[in-house]
Amino acid sequence: MSAGPKANADNARIRAALAAVPGIPCEGEAPVFAEPWQAQAFAMALTLHQRGVFRWKDWAEMLGEEIKKAQAAGDPDDGSTYYRHWMATLERIVAQKGIATPALLDRAYHAWEHAADRTPHGQPIELKPEDYR
């Protein structure tokens, strides 16, 4: 059975990202993720690129800056923190483009921490209005 048009378009977007941004952890031609949030961060970046928020060239440059900054601060540079740099780049670009303010990102971060603290281990984390207080 062949893939449909949406699957083909999604695969093309993923291949474009892999070609434009060096260092994405892969197995064969597919990116690999150690945790679900990494796949979600990757998908958010793909969506923002698709919507014209940034060019891959600009993303790669900004990601490189984030990696160099982390290395200067003692990052082990062993690949285990790659998606932390990806996330830092994502946060930086949405703030830079005016999609979300740093204050809004900080509020969401703290809400997530609060939700994670009250969630039993192994259960999905769900944000609730009280997490934003």
N, C-alpha and C positions, 0 to 999 in steps of 0.2 A: 504494500500500500504506500503510495507516495504522500509526501507532506503537502498540506494545503498551502494557499498563498500566504496566510498569516505566519505559519511556521517558517516558510521560506524567507519572508521578510525579517522575522526575528533572528533567524540564523545569519542572514546577511549583516544585520546590525551588530551582532556579536562578533562576526569575523572582522568587521571594520574596526571595532574597538580593539580586538586582539592585535590587529596589524598596526594600529596607530599608537597604542600605549604599551611600551615594552614592560616586561616584568610581571604581567598578569599570570598568576600560577595556573598552569594548564596540564591536562592529561590528554595527549593527542591534540585535537583541535578544539577541545572544550575547556572552558574555565572550570577550576575546581574551588570549592569553598569548604572550609573546615567547620563553619557555623552558619546557621540560617541568616543571621544579620549581614554576613558578608555577601551572600547572594542578593539580599534586598538592597544593599548599598550599590552593588554592581547594576542592578536593575534600575535603580533611581537615576544613576548616572547615564545609562543608556537612554532612558526616557527624556531626561533633560537635554541630552545631545540631539535626540530625534526632534525635539520641539524647538531646536535652534538656540538654546541658551548659551552654548559654547561650542567651539570647534575642538576636535580631538587633539589637535596640535597645542592649543591653549591648555587643555586639560593635562596633557602629558608634561608640559612645562611646569604647571603649578604642582602637579604630583611630585615631580622631581625636586622642586623647592621644599615641599613638605618632607620628603625622604631625607634630603641633605640636612634640614633643620633637626630632624630626629636623630640622625647619625651624630651630628655635632653635640647633641644632648646625651649621647651614650647608647642610642638604639643598637641592639645586637646585630642588626642588618643580616639576619639569617632567614628571612622570608616569613617568619612567624608574625611579624607586625605589619605586613604589607597592607592589609585591608584597614588597619588603623590609619595608615597614611591616606588611603583611598577615602575614608570617612572624613578625615580632616580636610582633604581637598574638596569634598562634596560640601561640607559645612562652609568652607571659605568661599566657594564659588556662589552658593545661594545667597550668602550675605553680600558679596561683591556685586552681584547682579540685582540686588534689591528684592529677591524672592522671599527672604526671611531675614529679619534683623538678628544681630548677635544676641540681643536680649531675648528674643523669641526662641532661638536655638537653645540658649542657656535654660530657659524656663522648661522647654520640652525635655532637656537632658535631666533636670532635677525631678520632673514629674515621672520620668521613666525610672529613675533611681528609687523614688518613693514606691512606685508600683512593684518594682522588683523586690524591694525589701518586704512587702506584705504578701508576696506570692509564694506559696509553698513550692519547694524544689520539685522540678519535673512538670509543673503546671505551666500553661501558657500565661504570659504576662499580659494583662489587659489594663489599659489606661482608663481611669475613671475621673470624673470632674474633681473629686477631692485630691487627686494626685497633683493638681495644678496649684494647690494652695501653698 
